[in-house]
Amino acid sequence: MNHAIRVHEHGGPEKMVWEEVPLPDPKPGEALVRQKAVGLNYIDVYFRTGLYKAPSMPATIGMEGAGVVEAVGDGVTDIKPGDRVAYAGALGAYAEARCVNADRLVKIPEGIDFTQAAAMMLQGMTAQFLIRRTHAVKAGETILLHAAAGGVGLILCQWAKHLGATVIGVVSTPEKAELIKGHGAAHALLTNEDIPARVKEITGGAMVPVVYDSVGRDTFTTSLDCLAPLGLMVSFGNASGPVAVPDLGILAAKGSLYVTRPTLNTYTAKREDLVATAKDLFEVVKSGAVKIEINQRFPLKDAAEGHRALESRKTTGSTVFIP
């Protein structure tokens, strides 16, 4: 038996249908994974609504999961049946069992369980490349992070503090402000405050070298206004809607700024980069410096409830679905 959540037409959470699907056979280069946990990410909403297009419809959405390899296709040597594995960035995760390209799977080390792995792969590896590669956060720096109480946000807060940075986090409620202060943020700002003014006050007028922004349209200009000259605006999501590409002259006027729109897929396109990114993440979690906060769990068949909670800003940290 195999079930999956499938989207037959784009729209709200009610468009997600739990139905029986065939158990796939792994093709050459693939592994069949019996999933133990599936992660929820905002990109899942984009595929459900049609902002991002799946290759075909009906589509099984979802980008990350963890489980046990049941079978492998021809040519697969790194992964074998019985291995505990996890992945991120492979569309089709909302299923009890699925095939994944074996070169996208990483083995889960001892000391990390399936729910942790499913909750951290996409969000944790995103946090890793953002603060280790897109902008290599250094001790003594002050950085600004929007949506700091979310999945990527809580990981990034902890990891940046571990690296010796001062984190200014922006959140929507006083409760979330308390949450991020307990996870490494030195300062918690609310979305209804004058963010650039508060950043100016906190930094003594210096502003910040980097802003990490997954909110998108609603915060883009605010983010630019928080940057020091030659600063980097990292736009890695659009929870409030896509950013309209500005007149590039605005970057000159605000201090010869840089803007990037990175994705995990690019940073982990080479297998060696994927393995190194996951290894760095697993090590920092096992060290205790970063804790993966799984604050919501739903049965996979009730994934629509998870989407409703995520879109209404009721979630904090990570959310997992249990098949």
Buried (B, 14 or more C-beta within 10 A) or exposed (E): EBBBBBBEEBEEBEBBBBEEBEBBEBEEBBBBBBBBBBBBBBBBBBBBBBEEEBEEEBBBBBBBBBBBBBBBBEEBEBBEEEBBBBBBBBBBBBBBBBBBBBBBBBBBBEEBBBBBBBBBBBBBBBBBBBBBEBBEBEEEBBBBBBBBBBBBBBBBBBBBBBBEBBBBBBBBEEEBBEBBBEBBBBBBBBBEEEBBEBBBEBBEEEBBBBBBBBBBEBBBEBBBBBBBEEBBBBBBBBBBEEBEEEEEEEBEEBBEBEBEEBBBEEBBEEBEBBBBBBEBBBEBBEEEBBEBBBBBBBEBBBBBBBBBBBBEBEBBBBBBBBB
